[in-house]
């Protein structure tokens, strides 16, 4: 579904003068406050037309069928269901995830496979609007997560959680503990000894300057949820 290009009139502002292509956009967020704020903010982007706002997954599916939007902004709790439904109805909408956490944490890789980017409620509109512009101006028909130009898209950086200065194995163990696995479970899964898991944990504690096991567990769980650790 593609609306015609809006032709700017003399004296039009720079946004119109750039002849940006009109795009339809659907918002699916459980938070009414977030939906209202986002909808209001998007009024400054005259080429983006919010066709509907849904506050439940069921309403979102109905709106997807009715409007076939080109861009969908959805909460992280529904992103995989929305992607699955888009595939079922054969709609190649771009997805942007909009969430309350500062980053995606342990879910980053999975979300990166189905969504173009991640925006946080904690961001100022002046920071996230340009990222929505990247999606709206992209010439690629649909997301190809592992292929260029998607690999080099600036918006893809928003899907990555903050660096923790850990090795790949240390990060793997940090995430496993943060998501609730015990050292014995981790050792079995990774085919290493519990003693090795404990040694990795001590090195992680030292690198992240965490004094106790409790601090470690809290920091790991917070990071996995998308917190600030």
C-alpha positions in Angstrom: 0.0 0.0 0.0 1.7 3.2 -1.2 0.3 6.7 -1.0 1.4 9.2 -3.8 4.3 11.4 -3.3 3.3 14.8 -1.9 4.6 17.6 -4.2 5.8 20.6 -2.1 4.5 24.1 -2.8 6.7 27.1 -3.0 7.9 28.1 0.4 7.2 24.7 1.9 9.4 23.7 4.9 12.5 21.6 4.5 10.7 18.3 5.3 8.2 18.7 2.4 10.9 20.2 0.1 12.9 17.0 0.4 10.0 15.2 -1.2 9.9 12.4 1.3 7.5 9.6 0.4 4.3 9.3 2.4 4.1 6.3 4.6 1.3 4.7 6.6 2.1 3.8 10.2 0.3 1.7 12.9 1.0 1.9 16.6 0.4 -1.1 18.8 1.2 -0.3 22.4 -0.3 -1.4 25.7 0.5 1.9 27.3 -2.1 4.5 26.4 0.2 7.3 27.6 3.0 6.1 25.4 0.6 5.9 22.4 -0.7 9.4 22.9 2.7 10.8 23.3 4.1 9.0 20.3 1.1 10.0 18.1 1.4 13.6 19.1 5.1 13.6 18.4 4.6 12.1 15.0 2.4 15.0 13.9 5.7 16.8 13.2 6.4 14.3 10.4 3.9 15.2 7.7 4.9 12.3 5.5 4.0 9.8 8.2 0.3 9.0 8.6 -0.8 7.2 11.7 -3.7 5.1 10.4 -4.7 3.6 13.8 -3.6 3.1 17.4 -4.2 -0.3 19.0 -3.9 -1.1 22.7 -4.1 -4.9 22.5 -2.7 -7.5 20.2 -6.2 -8.4 19.0 -6.9 -4.8 18.0 -3.4 -4.7 16.4 -4.1 -7.7 14.2 -7.5 -6.3 13.1 -5.8 -3.0 12.2 -3.0 -4.8 10.3 -5.7 -6.5 8.1 -7.7 -3.3 7.6 -4.9 -0.8 6.9 -1.9 -2.8 5.7 0.5 -0.2 7.2 4.0 0.2 5.8 5.5 0.7 9.3 4.4 -0.8 12.6 5.5 0.5 16.0 4.9 -2.2 18.6 5.8 -3.0 22.2 8.5 -5.6 22.8 6.0 -8.0 24.4 4.1 -8.3 21.1 6.9 -7.9 18.5 7.2 -11.7 17.7 3.4 -12.2 17.5 3.1 -9.2 15.2 5.9 -10.5 12.9 4.3 -13.9 12.8 1.0 -12.5 11.9 2.5 -10.2 9.2 4.0 -13.3 7.7 0.7 -15.2 7.8 -1.2 -12.5 5.9 1.7 -11.8 3.5 2.4 -8.2 4.6 6.0 -6.9 4.5 5.6 -4.1 7.0 8.7 -2.8 8.8 8.7 -3.1 12.5 10.1 -0.7 15.1 10.0 -1.8 18.7 9.1 0.9 21.3 9.7 -0.1 24.9 10.0 1.2 28.5 13.5 -0.3 29.0 16.7 1.5 28.0 17.8 -1.4 25.8 16.8 -4.9 24.7 19.2 -6.9 26.9 19.1 -10.6 26.4 16.4 -10.4 23.8 18.5 -8.2 21.4 19.5 -10.9 18.9 16.0 -12.4 18.6 14.4 -9.0 18.1 17.0 -8.0 15.6 15.9 -10.8 13.4 12.4 -9.4 13.0 12.6 -5.7 13.7 14.5 -2.8 12.1 15.2 -1.0 15.4 14.5 -0.3 19.0 13.3 3.0 20.6 13.0 3.6 24.3 10.4 5.6 26.2 13.4 7.1 28.0 14.6 8.8 24.8 13.7 12.3 23.9 11.5 12.7 20.8 14.3 14.8 19.2 16.5 11.7 19.4 14.0 9.0 18.3 12.2 10.9 15.5 15.3 10.8 13.2 15.5 7.0 13.7 11.9 6.6 12.6 12.8 8.7 9.6 15.5 6.1 8.7 12.8 3.5 8.5 10.4 5.6 6.5 13.0 6.6 4.0 14.5 3.1 3.5 14.3 1.9 -0.2 14.6 -1.8 0.7 11.2 -3.6 0.3 11.5 -5.5 3.5 13.9 -6.3 6.4 16.8 -8.6 5.4 18.5 -8.8 8.8 21.6 -10.6 7.6 22.1 -8.8 4.3 23.3 -5.4 3.1 22.1 -2.7 3.2 20.3 -3.7 6.4 23.6 -4.8 8.0 24.9 -1.3 7.5 21.8 0.6 8.5 22.4 3.1 11.2 19.1 2.2 12.9 20.4 -1.4 13.5 22.7 0.0 16.2 19.7 0.7 18.4 19.1 -3.0 18.7 22.4 -3.6 20.4 22.6 -3.5 24.2 25.5 -1.5 25.8 28.9 -3.1 25.8 30.0 -4.8 29.0 33.7 -5.4 28.2 33.2 -9.2 28.6 34.4 -12.0 26.4 31.9 -14.0 24.4 31.9 -16.8 27.0 31.6 -14.4 29.9 28.7 -12.6 28.3 27.1 -16.0 27.7 27.4 -17.0 31.3 26.3 -13.5 32.5 23.1 -13.7 30.5 22.4 -17.3 31.6 22.7 -16.3 35.2 20.6 -13.2 34.6 17.8 -15.2 33.1 17.7 -17.6 36.1 19.9 -20.5 35.3 22.0 -22.1 38.1 25.8 -22.7 37.6 25.2 -26.5 37.4 22.6 -26.0 34.6 25.0 -23.7 32.8 27.9 -26.1 33.1 25.8 -29.0 31.7 24.5 -26.9 28.8 28.0 -25.6 27.9 29.7 -28.9 28.6 32.2 -27.3 31.1 32.7 -27.9 34.8 30.8 -26.0 37.5 34.2 -24.9 38.8 34.9 -23.2 35.4 31.5 -21.5 35.5 32.4 -20.2 39.0 35.8 -19.0 37.7 34.1 -17.1 34.9 31.6 -15.5 37.3 34.5 -14.3 39.5 36.2 -12.7 36.5 32.9 -11.0 35.5 32.4 -9.7 39.0 35.9 -8.2 38.9 35.4 -6.6 35.5 32.0 -5.1 36.4 33.2 -4.1 39.9 30.5 -6.2 41.7 31.4 -7.0 45.3 29.0 -9.8 46.1 27.1 -12.7 44.5 23.9 -10.8 45.3 25.1 -7.7 43.4 26.1 -9.9 40.5 22.8 -11.7 40.3 20.9 -8.4 40.5 23.1 -6.7 37.9 22.8 -9.7 35.5 19.0 -9.8 35.9 18.7 -6.1 35.4 20.8 -6.1 32.2 18.9 -9.0 30.8 15.6 -7.1 31.3 17.0 -4.1 29.5 18.1 -2.1 32.5 21.1 0.2 33.0 23.7 -2.3 34.4 
